[in-house]
Amino acid sequence: MASPHDPRTVEAARARAGRTEISAAPADGASVQTLDAPGRGNASGLICVASTLDILVVDDNDRHLDILSTILRGVGHDVETCGSGSDALHRLANRRYGAVVLDMVMPEVNGFVVASEIRECALNRTTPVIACTANVMIARERLARVPGIAAMIEKPIEAAALVMAVERLPFRVRA
């Protein structure tokens, strides 16, 4: 597995083809808005982070964890990673985060369960969640009913889409 600081990891994230979309839903899940992000390229060159957040990145795929954390660290955020939904819930119960980037399809405790249960964690009750999924069409309907989902980004992850999703969060909790 490549190191999160390996330039090839960042390049893999930058080299994704296609149109970048961010689907942002209000915290109450009432509607979904689709925004166009800039095309491929170095997200850190496109966006200057206004404030550093402590971000929990949750994905059962080590390669995705590397890519997501490298992108977020590259623009100045503090990132903690974990590889399962149950580990994420444990961490969320014990530490406040400014945002959570959450894979929706994981074994045992999936992202939909984690996103719902975050609202029960006193420290992270209002922490915004960015959902990551390979199947936006199916996830969009299910996520509309989950409170606290602030944005949805599609896999494969494009650096600009991830950075813009974090920067456009409707509210932030300082960690």
Long-range contacts (C-beta under 8 A, 24 or more apart in sequence): 1-62, 1-63, 1-66, 2-63, 2-66, 3-66, 4-65, 4-66, 4-69, 4-70, 4-73, 5-70, 6-66, 9-66, 9-67, 9-70, 10-67, 10-70, 10-71, 10-74, 10-159, 12-67, 13-67, 13-70, 13-71, 13-157, 13-158, 13-159, 14-40, 14-41, 14-42, 14-43, 14-158, 14-159, 15-40, 16-40, 16-156, 16-157, 16-158, 18-158, 20-158, 20-160, 20-161, 21-136, 21-153, 21-154, 21-161, 22-151, 22-152, 22-153, 22-161, 22-164, 22-165, 22-168, 23-136, 23-140, 23-151, 23-152, 23-153, 24-150, 24-151, 24-152, 24-165, 24-168, 24-170, 25-143, 25-144, 25-149, 25-150, 25-151, 25-152, 26-170, 27-126, 27-128, 27-147, 27-148, 27-149, 27-150, 27-170, 27-171, 28-147, 29-143, 29-144, 29-145, 29-146, 29-147, 29-149, 30-144, 31-144, 32-140, 32-144, 32-152, 35-164, 35-168, 37-158, 37-160, 37-161, 37-164, 38-160, 38-164, 39-160, 40-158, 40-160, 41-159, 41-160, 42-159, 43-71, 43-74, 43-75, 43-158, 43-159, 43-160, 43-162, 43-163, 43-164, 44-74, 44-75, 44-159, 44-163, 46-160, 46-163, 47-75, 47-160, 47-163, 47-164, 47-167, 48-75, 49-75, 49-76, 49-77, 49-163, 49-167, 50-167, 51-172, 52-76, 52-77, 52-78, 53-77, 53-78, 53-97, 53-98, 53-99, 53-166, 53-172, 53-175, 54-78, 54-80, 54-95, 54-96, 54-97, 54-98, 54-175, 55-79, 55-80, 55-97, 55-98, 55-99, 55-100, 55-101, 55-166, 56-80, 56-81, 56-82, 56-88, 56-91, 56-92, 56-97, 56-99, 56-100, 56-101, 57-81, 57-82, 57-100, 57-101, 58-82, 58-83, 58-84, 58-85, 58-87, 58-88, 58-100, 58-101, 58-102, 58-103, 58-106, 58-111, 58-114, 59-83, 59-102, 59-103, 59-106, 59-132, 60-84, 60-103, 60-106, 60-107, 61-103, 64-103, 64-132, 64-155, 64-157, 67-157, 68-101, 68-132, 68-157, 68-162, 71-157, 71-159, 71-162, 71-163, 72-101, 72-162, 72-163, 72-166, 74-159, 75-163, 77-166, 78-175, 84-108, 84-109, 85-109, 85-110, 85-111, 85-113, 85-114, 88-114, 89-114, 89-117, 89-118, 89-121, 92-118, 92-121, 92-123, 92-124, 92-127, 93-121, 93-123, 94-123, 95-123, 95-175, 96-123, 96-124, 96-127, 96-173, 96-175, 97-124, 97-127, 97-173, 97-175, 98-127, 98-172, 98-173, 98-174, 98-175, 99-127, 99-128, 99-129, 99-130, 99-150, 99-166, 99-169, 99-172, 100-124, 100-127, 100-128, 100-129, 100-130, 101-129, 101-130, 101-132, 101-162, 101-166, 102-129, 102-130, 102-131, 102-132, 103-132, 103-133, 104-131, 104-132, 104-133, 104-139, 104-143, 105-133, 105-134, 112-142, 112-143, 112-146, 115-143, 115-146, 115-148, 115-149, 116-146, 116-147, 118-148, 119-147, 119-148, 124-173, 126-171, 126-173, 127-173, 128-169, 128-170, 128-171, 128-172, 128-173, 130-162, 130-165, 130-166, 130-169, 132-157
